[in-house]
Structure formats: structure tokens, C-alpha cells
Amino acid sequence: MLALVPPGDRRIGMNPHGNGGRLRVRLELPRLADHEVDVPSPGGVTLSALEAAGRYLADVVEAGANRRRFLVACPDELESNKLGALLHVTGRRYLWPHSSDDSTLTPDGRVLEVLSEHQCQGWLQGYLLTGRHGVFPCYEAFVEIVDGMANQYAKFLKVARELPWRAPVSSFNYLLTSDGWRQEHNGYSHQGPGFINSMLNKKASVTRIYLPPDANCLLATLERCLTSTDSMNLVVCSKQPLPQWLSMPEARAHCAAGASTWTWASPRDDGDPDVVLAGAGTIPMIEVLAAAHLLREDLPDLRVRVVNVTDLLSLESPADHPHGLSDEEFRTLFTPDRPVIFFFHGYPSAIHQLVHHRPEPERFHVRGYIEEGTTTTPFDLLVANEASRYHLAVAALQRARGMASIGGRLVEEYHQRLLAHRRYILEHGVDPPEVRDWTWS
């Protein structure tokens, strides 16, 4: 029987076509410094992080021999997701026939675009398993269509990691845009952050979840994902023009840490804050900063620490995930015992799941998406999910030590502002200037 076994690379598991990691060559990546977004001060510039990512990915396609080993599989949403810069350097691959109104077509294009999430998932899996690299951009609400396929691929990666003869393959990179917090034109049908929860249930050895708060953090995250192997990287970032917070050196340090205190937003934090305001996600971080700004203006004696989490799994215990902060790092960041008001991009249950093994997890009070909303303004959607800056500020006042009575007047004032904003939105159809034109200062 052993004599019948094919020799060497004729065995299925050793054939390069079935063990593509043996063929894998690292991508030649452009320097992040060449793509850095200039941020003169926190919040001092507004732009789309995805447009910056599109220019970076276009340079990835152009660099060296990458054109022969890098693919973007996108379900008919490349330009909608602000990644159109890719089409300046490559076209959409096609097969005959095509119609006269089809545009940017190239037989060997690096973009595969078709309105089928399943097909894009399958294309990219096959491409990675034969030793190459790629990205799967998708609307956040509709990536859940491939949940079953992602589940099976995660199981494959988990087992493959345990087989010493399998060479590592490039990671599967999901880039989710058109997130649920900015769906003023699409509404309830396009609000769905549940793919994060699905990824949390996969084996810790293969899953990574990132929520970069701005363009420079997104670029640093993409560089990390494009150099990683044998993982499923989930990156969630808004495509809308939003304030930018960190320079590239700051973004690199922040992404390497996974989570950090934004000291420039925590001026009264002397190491012993009264309350921690934390955010994970682009829109959540804007509201966290706006809440911190409110409290600084209205109650300057309150000591507030502002924390951003960009690597979601840094919250998990290191016993449960390799990216988890040590217990000492976690206590340094979130204090040993102070209340933490946390605005999370997705469902609040995800944060409670992650901090379950941390000291005093009950002090985490999490706001997030709770399946409320319709086609309305961005701020009205936040209010519907009880996650606006006013809700965060009220939660902080009600839980910070010794502030319940002192902050009573402010709690009532913030409730009145919410009512006034609601009336304004119903009358004008847009958010009030106090919200729409807010900037960090």
C-alpha cells in the first residue's frame, strides 16, 4: 500500500497548487510615510479614510511584481466605498460578452467586481490558498451573507495552523465600509454590525478585529493585515468624510498598542480619573470626544480619561486571545475600579463578552447599536440607539463617584437639549448646527 503513495510533490498535500503557502512571496508595500494624512491638530482636517486607503491600495497594485499576485474582490461596490483610486491603475477583469456601457475593463485587471458576496468570498479564498494576496471590501450589513463560508474557512485555518507541513498563506482581509451609523439614505436595512459577533466566536488563533478611528490608523492597520498570515482580519471603517485625529507616528504607536489613552483629550487626567470614556469605531469615537468636550466645558472639575480601542481583541484576556492586553496594561488603561462608559461600534454584548474575564467587568457600561433607527439623520440615529454624546455624558455623571447630585442639573439640561435637537431635526430634516458643525477644541 505504501508503495502506491505518490512521491514528493505528487502528493495532494505537498503539491504547490494544494499547499499554496509554498509559493507565497511577500507583497512589496509602499511606505506609509508617502500616504500619511497631515493632521495639524486633532480634528483639524476632515476627509474620507477609505479614499486614503484606496490610494494606498492602488500603490500596492503598482509596486514591483504585485500586479501578478494581488487581487481585490468586491461585490459591485468599489467606487461606492470610496476605493475608486484603484481603477486609476487597474481595471475590472471581465469575460465576454460585455455591454457598451461597461467601464474600466481590463482582461487582466486586479479588480473582480460582481454583486455576489458568496462569489467574492470564494474567489479570494482560492486566490489566497494558491499563494497570493488580496482584500474583500464589502458593505458592512451584507458581509453576513458569507457567514457560513467564513466559518468553514476559519475552521480550515485553525486546523492548517496545527499541521507543520502546511506553509502559511496570506490572511483573508475583510474591509467593511458603509457602516450602519451613517445610513441616512439607506436606513434600517443597511444597519448590521453582526459580523463582528460572528468573528468573535471563531478560534482566537485565526481571528483579528480592527476598528481604526481615522485614516492614518486605517493605513497602519492595512499594512499589518497585508503582511500577516493564516488569519482572518476584519477591518471596519467609515467611508464618510470625518475628522482625523492622529499623525502617522501616533497612529503606528496606537495600533501597535491596540488601545491607548488619548492624553490630548484627557487634560484633567492626573492618573486617577473619576470616569473613563472609551470608544471603538469611527463614529463612536467622535461621540466619545464630544461627550468629553461637553463635560470639560460644563463640569471642569470632573476628571475624565478618554481611551480609544482600535484592536478590539486587545480587550480580551491574554489567556483567551494572543492580542489581549496584560492584566497590568488593562488596569493602567481602564483603572482598577473606575466606571467605564464605552461606546462600541456594534452590539453592546460584544464588549461584555470580551471583558468577561477582566477585573470588575460590571463597571463597563456599554452603549452601541440596539436595532433602532430608520432613514434619518446621523445624530438622530445615535439618539435612537441611546448612544449620543449626551447619553454618554449623562451616563458618566450618574456613575462617576460623588457626581450624581452635583451633575443633576446637567443631566436635566442634556435631556432638554436632546428634545430640542429632535424638534429641530423633524422641522429641518438635518442635524442642528451644534452637532453638525462640532469640532474638537
N, C-alpha and C positions, 0 to 999 in steps of 0.2 A: 504493500500500500504506500509506504513512504517513497518508494521508487517512482510512483506515479505523480508525486507532488512536483509541479513545475519548478525549475531552478531560478534563483536570483530574482530579477525584476519581472519575471513572467508570473510570479505570484500576484494575485489581485492586490493584496495589501501593500506590496512593495513596488508595484507599477506606478511610475510618476503620475499617471493620469488618475490613479486612485489614492495617491498619497501626495497631494499637490504641494504640501509644505516643503518637499524636497526640491521643488522648482522655484520656490518663492525667493524673490530678490527685493530688498528694502526699497521703498519709494525714495526718490530724490526730492526732498521737500524744500520749498522756498524758505528764506529766512523770515521769521516772524517780524523782525525789525523793519523789513521792507513793506509790511502790511499794517503796521501799528496805526491805530486811530489816535490822533493827537487829542489828548484830554487836558486842556489848560488848567481846569479845576473840576472837582466832582460835579457832575451835572452841567458842565459848561458847554457841552456840544450835544446835539441831538441828531441821530442817524439810525439807519437800519443795520443791526448786527448781521443779518443774513446777507445784505448786499456786500458787506465787508468779507463775509465768508465766501460768497460767490466769486469775488476777485481772487481770493486765496486759492480756492479750488481750481480756478482757471489756470493759475500759475502751476498748480500741481500737475495738471494735464500737460502743460507745456514743458515741464522740466525733464531734461535728459531723455531717457527711454520710457518715461511713464506712460506716454501715449499708447504703448503696447500692453500696458498692464494695470490700467486704472479705468474704472467704469462708474458711471452714475446711473442708477436705475430708479426712475421717478414716475409715479403714476399720474402723468399728464399735468404736472403742477410746477414745473421748473421755474418758469417766469413768474407765476403767481406767488411762489415762495421767495421771490427776490434773488434767485440764483441765476438770472439771465446772463451774467457775465461769462458763464461757461460757454454760451453759444457764440461768443466772440472768438473763441479759439477752437471750437469743435462743433460739429453738427449733430443732429439726431440721426442715429442709424436707422435704416429703413430697408424694406423689401418691396419689390414691385408687386402690384402697381401702386402708384400714389396719385393724388389729385393735384390739380393746378394750384390750389390754394394752400397746399402744404408748404412749410417754410423751413429753412435752415436744415436741409437734409444732406447727409454725407454717408456713403456706403460703409465707411469705417469709423463713423462718429463714436465719440466716447459717451454719448447720452442715449440711453434706451428709455423711451417715454411712451407709456400706454396706460390707459385708465383701468388698471387691474393690479391691485396691491399684491394679490397672490402671485401673479406672473413676475412682478418686480422682485419679490422675495425669492422666488425660485431661481431667477436669472442670477441674482447676486450670490446666493448660496453656491451655485455651480461655479461661478467665476472665482470665488474665494477658495473653494476646495480644489481648484486646479492651479493654485499657487499665485493668484493675483490679488488685486486690492479694489475696494470700492466703497460707495456711500449710497444709502437709500433715503432720500428726502421724502417726506410724506406729511400730509395734513395730520395733526395730532389725533383728531377724532376718528380717523378712518384707518389708522395703522392697526387697530384692534382686529380688523378683518383677517390679518395674518397670524393671529394669536396661536392657533393650533400649529402652524408651520414653525413659528418661532419656538414654541415649546419643544417640538421634536428636534430642532437644530440645537437648542440648548442642551438637550439630553445627549445628542451626539458629541458636542464639545466636551461635556463633562466626562464621558467615557474615553474620548480620544486623549484627553489630558492624562489619563491613567495608563495609557499604553506607550511604553517607551519607544517603540518603533515608529510611532506616528509623528512626523515632523510638524511643528506648529504652522498653522495657516493664519493669514491676516484676519483681524477681527471683523465681525459684522457690525457696521456703523449705521445706526438709525439717526437721522436728523429730523426731528419733529418740529414743524412750524405751524403757522395759522392756529395758534393755541386758543383754547376756549375763552380766555379772558378778553380777547379782542375780536368779538364776532358780532359787532354792531350791524353788519349787513347780512349775516347768515343765521344767527340766532341759536336757539336751543339745540338744533340738530348737529351743530358743529362744536358743541361743548362736550369734551370727553377725554379726561386725563387718565383713564383707567389702565392704559398700557404700562404705566409706571407700577401699578399694583401687581400686574401680571409678571413683570420682570423681578419684582421683589420676592416672588415665590420660587424663582429659579435658583439653582445651586449657586452659592456665593462665589465659587471658584470661577464662574464664567460671566457673571452679570456685573455691569457698571452703569451707573445712572448719574448724569451730569445736568445741572441747571445753571449754565453760565449767566451771570446777571448783565453782561454787556458785551460789546464787540470784541474787545481785547481778550476777555476771558473765553469767549467762544473760539477765537483763533488759537489760543493756547490749548484749549480742550481738543480741538480738531487735530492739532499736531500730536497730542498724546494718543488720541484714538487711532490715527493713521500709522503709528509706529507700534501699536500693541498687537498681540497675537492671541488666538484661542479664546477670545472673549466676545460678548455681545454688548456693545456700547450704545447706550441710549442717551442722546443729547437733545434737550428741549430748550428752544429759544424763540422768542417772538420775532416776527419779521417786520413789525411796525417800527417807524422812526421813534426812538425813545432816548432818554438821557443816558449819557455814558459816564462811567464813574472812575475807572482805574486806568492808569498808564500801563503800557505793556510790561515793564518790570514788576509793577504792583500786581498785575493780573497773573503773571507767571508764578510769583510767590504765593498768591492767594489760591491758585488752582493746585499748586503742589501741596499746600496745607490741607485743601479740601474744604475748610471752613475757617473763618478768622473774624476778629473784631475789626470793624471799620472805625478806627480811632478818630478820624476827622469828623465822624458823625456822632461821636460819644464824648463831647468836650468835658462833661462833668463826671466821667467815669474815672474815679481815683483808685480803682482796683476793688471797690466794694460797692457795686451799684445797687440801687433799690429794685430795679427790674431790668430784665433783658428783653429787647425787641429783636426777633430773629426772622429772617426771610429766606426762602429758597424759590428762585424763579425771577423772571424779569419784572413782571407786573407786581408780584408780591413785594419785591424789594423797593419799588417806588413807593408803595403804600406804607411800608415799614419806615422808610426815611421821612415820609410826610408826617407820619404819626410822631416820630421823634422830634421833628421840627415843631409840630404843634405843642408838644409837652415842654420843649425848651422855651418857647415863647410864652406859654401860659402858666407854667409852673417851673421856673428856673431852678428851684431848689431840688427838684426831683433828679436823682442820678440815674441816667439811662445809658445802658450799653447796647450798641447796635451790632448785630452779628449777621453775616451772610454765609450761607451754606451753598457751595457750588457742586461739591461731590456729595450727593445725597447719602451715599453709603458710609461716609465718614461718621455719620451719627450712630451707626450700629456698633455694638461692642466688637473689639478686635477678635474676641473669641468666636464671633459669628461671621465676620467678613474681613478680608485682608486689608481693606481700606479704612477700617474703623479707627477712630482716634483712640489713643490710650486713655485709660480712666483719668490719668492726671491731666492730659490735654483737654479732655472733655470738661473736667471740673474748672480748669483755668478759663476756658471759653465761656461756659454757661454758669459758672459759680457753683459751689456745692449745694446751695439751698435757696437761691433767689427764684422768684417766679419768672417763667419764660413765656412770653406771648409770641407765638410762632405763626406766621402766615406762610402756608405752603401752597405751591402751585396746584397740587392735585387734591385728592381726597384726604381729609384730616387723619383718617385711620392709618394712613401710611406712616406718618411721623410717630404715632403711638406704637405702631409695630416696631419701628426702628429703635426707639429709646426704651423699649420694654426692660432690657437688662441694665440700664443705666441707673445711678443712684437717684432716688426720689423721682421717678418718672411722672408722678402725678402732678408735679409742679409745671409741666409743659401744658400750656393751654393753646390748642391749635385751631386756627381758622383756615379755611380752604374752600374748595368747591363742594357744595352740598346739593347739587342738582337743582339749582334755582336759576331762573333767568329766561330771557326771550330776546327778540331782536330789539335791542335798546342801546343806550349809551354805555361807554366803558365804565363810568363811575356807577351808574345805576345797577350794572351787573354786579359790581363789588358790594353794593349795599344789599342787593337781593340775597347774596350769599353771606351777609353779616361779616364781611372781611375788609371793609373800607378803613381808611386812616382813622376815622372817628371811632369805629368799633374797636380798633386796636388800642387807641388811646384810652378809651373807656375801660377796656379790659386791664390795661396797665394800672390805671388809677384805682380800680377796685381790688387789685391784688397786691400792689406794692405795699410794703409794710408801713403802717401809720398814715396811709394816704386816703383811706376810704372816706373819712369825714372831711378832710381838707379839700379833696378833689370833688366833693359832691356838687358844688356849683358848676364846675367844668363839665361834669358828666351831663348835667341838665342842659348846659349850653351846647354841647356836642349833639345831643339828641335833637335840639331845636334846629341846629344847622342842617342835620340830615333831612328834617321835614321841609326846610326852606329849599334845599337843593332838589328835593323830589318835586316840589311845586315848579321850580324853575325848569327842570327837565321836561315835565309834562307840558309846560307852556311854550318852550322854545325848541324842544327836540334835540338839544345838545347839552353837554355838561356846563355848569356855571363857570365863569372865568376864574373863580377862586381855586377850582380844581383843574380846569383845562390849561391854565397858564402857570400852574405852580412850578417853581424851580427850587432846587436846594440852594440855601444861602447860609 
